[in-house]
């Protein structure tokens, strides 16, 4: 594998390995001198953390990122990998209409991994969690042949009902908030051996989910919601199946950003495929009643209807999208 930020060259402090530093010294390095949010009653350092749950209910989710599957060490820095891992989970919390409160992190990595790289990974987790209102409150560290990062996020509904995938009804409008297709375009750029345009590459390395838009949509009366992790069509397919509706999207509702159009032209690819099937942007897509005003920042892209002969499917301009729905684990 090409050299990466996880395998720095030279004999400086930057290359001191986890084997030399030890598990507990590294934990002390990444867990101390961090400002926890008010919801953290007891942070790292004990058998468990204690996180306040004023609502009485806790939203919880977990994502696992595996080296070579979800990230490449020659494409992303440790800090970018930490931010990406945090974003994937924080977006899931927001998609329930909740506010993030805490992250728990499980990490497996080779003992030769530089300790400084793991500190930078922790910096990335904190850099993403802090603006969202969450703290990194604990976790576990173990050895393994490749880097595997498992992050659990907790969230507070603050009195709201959770917005699930199963609440969409015929007649609801479908709307999206956040970027679509940018991460997939950045992945395509990296896959061709390029590192620019930076805006696309950085969108793949560090997504920018609209965390506040989740609770905002819940307060506005969203009937169903999901974050776009596997692709808009694939994730709306989950909503369609759970709600028993057909989702009809209009291609004319999507404005193709100039950077996506330009890169699509360079690579000979249709940028609409990135927008409709590209994952890991972690935009939020939701359904709203026909008379419900859309919150600021949300754009209508289609409608939910009673399923016809095709069942609860997602179509674009009345047809199944030729490029497939998006990412599918174990089959893609």
Secondary structure, 3 states (H helix, E strand, C coil): CCCCCCCCCCCCHHHCEHHHHCHHHHHHHHHCCCCCCCCEEECCCCCCCEECCCCCCCEEEEEEEEECCCECCCCCCHHHHHHHHHHHHHHHHHHCCCEEEEEEEEEEECCCCEHHHHHHHHHHHHHHHHHHCCEEEEEEEEECCCCEEEEEEEEECCCCCCCCCCCCCCCCEEEEECCCCHHHHHHHHHHCCCCCCHHHHHHHHCCCCCHHHHHHHHHHCCCEEEECCCCHHHHHHHHHHHHCEEEEECHHHCCCCHHHHHHHHHHCCCHHHHHHHCCCCCCEEEEECCCCCCCCCCEEEEEEEECECCECCEEECCECCCCCCCCCCCCC
